[in-house]
């Protein structure tokens, strides 16, 4: 129930920037695929889905307020916006955790649980689509080795970015 409401709020927020709607929905799909493979369901899956939907929500305000989409500004503004959106849809579970992950989602040293790890991997899978798979194999292999901790995330990354080049 909440997932659909929050997706609608995200789409309204990004109505002038369809790229971010598409990016967000792709990250959500990646997160759902990883959660399925890792056997995560229930409230934990709901939390991870909400984080995926709202992870980049700060980018619009960061650009307006600071003239930049730098990660530090996205993180700072994103947590505040997410909290307001969750309040508007009357979501009241683990808001501090959701905001912590959103407020640090570009800071790998802050990853402190499977929920955050899955968000990291889901976003990275989407961002890796801009890589030149044929010519950046060593770099891609290093990214996968250094960043992917779940078996499912690692498997998806290998299938998308390593197996296709071989």
C-alpha positions in Angstrom: 0.0 0.0 0.0 2.6 2.5 1.1 4.9 1.7 -1.8 2.4 2.7 -4.4 1.6 6.0 -2.5 5.3 6.8 -2.2 5.9 6.0 -5.9 3.2 8.5 -6.8 4.7 11.2 -4.5 8.1 10.6 -6.1 6.7 10.8 -9.6 5.0 14.1 -8.7 8.2 15.4 -7.2 10.2 14.5 -10.4 7.5 15.5 -12.9 9.8 17.9 -14.6 12.7 15.5 -14.7 11.5 12.1 -16.2 15.1 10.8 -16.1 14.9 10.6 -12.3 11.6 8.8 -12.4 13.1 6.1 -14.7 16.3 5.9 -12.7 14.4 5.5 -9.5 12.1 2.8 -10.8 15.1 0.9 -12.2 16.8 1.1 -8.8 13.6 -0.1 -7.2 13.5 -3.1 -9.6 17.2 -3.9 -8.8 16.5 -3.8 -5.1 13.4 -6.0 -5.5 15.5 -8.5 -7.5 18.2 -8.6 -4.9 15.7 -8.9 -2.0 14.0 -11.8 -3.7 17.4 -13.6 -4.2 18.4 -12.9 -0.6 15.0 -14.0 0.8 14.1 -10.6 2.3 10.4 -9.9 2.7 7.9 -8.2 5.0 8.7 -4.9 6.8 12.4 -5.1 5.9 11.5 -5.4 2.2 9.1 -2.5 2.5 11.8 -0.3 4.1 14.3 -1.2 1.4 11.7 -0.4 -1.3 10.9 2.9 0.2 14.6 3.8 0.4 15.0 2.9 -3.2 12.0 5.0 -4.2 13.3 8.1 -2.3 17.1 7.7 -2.5 17.7 10.5 -5.0 14.8 12.7 -3.9 17.2 15.4 -2.7 18.8 16.1 -6.1 16.2 18.7 -7.3 16.5 20.8 -4.1 20.3 20.4 -4.1 20.4 21.9 -7.6 18.0 24.7 -6.7 19.6 25.5 -3.3 23.3 24.9 -4.0 23.5 25.0 -7.8 25.0 21.5 -7.6 24.0 17.9 -7.6 27.0 16.9 -5.6 26.4 13.9 -3.3 26.8 15.8 -0.1 23.9 18.2 -1.0 21.7 15.3 -2.3 22.2 13.5 1.0 21.6 16.5 3.1 18.4 17.6 1.4 17.1 14.1 0.6 16.7 12.9 4.1 14.6 16.1 5.0 12.4 15.7 1.9 11.9 12.0 2.5 10.8 12.6 6.1 8.2 15.1 4.9 6.9 12.8 2.1 6.6 9.9 4.5 4.7 12.1 6.9 2.3 13.1 4.2 1.4 9.5 3.4 1.2 8.7 7.2 4.1 6.2 7.0 5.5 5.8 10.5 7.8 2.7 10.6 11.6 3.1 10.8 11.6 6.6 9.4 14.9 7.4 11.1 16.5 4.4 9.4 15.1 5.3 6.0 16.3 8.8 6.4 19.7 7.6 7.6 20.2 5.5 4.5 18.9 8.3 2.2 21.1 10.8 4.0 24.2 8.7 3.4 23.4 6.7 0.2 26.5 7.9 -1.6 28.8 7.2 1.4 29.9 3.6 1.4 31.7 3.9 4.7 28.3 4.4 6.4 26.9 1.0 5.2 25.9 -0.7 8.4 23.3 -3.3 7.5 21.8 -5.5 4.7 19.1 -2.8 4.0 21.7 -0.2 3.2 23.9 -2.7 1.3 21.0 -3.7 -0.9 20.3 0.0 -1.7 24.0 0.6 -2.5 24.1 -2.4 -4.8 20.7 -1.6 -6.5 21.8 2.0 -7.2 25.3 0.9 -8.4 23.8 -1.6 -10.8 21.8 1.1 -12.4 24.7 3.6 -12.5 27.0 0.9 -14.0 24.8 1.0 -17.2 26.8 4.0 -18.3 30.0 1.9 -18.4 31.6 0.8 -21.6 31.2 -3.0 -20.9 33.5 -4.1 -23.7 36.4 -1.8 -22.9 36.2 -1.4 -19.1 36.2 -5.1 -18.0 39.0 -4.8 -15.4 37.5 -1.7 -13.9 34.0 -3.3 -13.8 35.4 -6.5 -12.2 37.1 -4.3 -9.5 33.9 -2.4 -8.9 31.9 -5.6 -8.4 34.6 -7.1 -6.1 34.8 -4.0 -4.0 31.2 -3.1 -3.7 28.9 -6.1 -4.0 28.5 -8.1 -0.8 25.2 -10.0 -1.4 25.4 -13.1 -3.5 22.4 -12.0 -5.5 23.8 -8.5 -6.3 27.1 -10.0 -7.3 25.4 -12.5 -9.6 23.3 -9.8 -11.2 26.3 -7.6 -11.8 28.3 -10.5 -13.3 25.4 -11.4 -15.6 24.9 -7.8 -16.8 28.4 -6.6 -17.0 30.9 -9.5 -17.3 29.1 -12.4 -18.9 27.8 -10.2 -21.8 31.3 -9.2 -22.7 32.6 -12.7 -22.9 
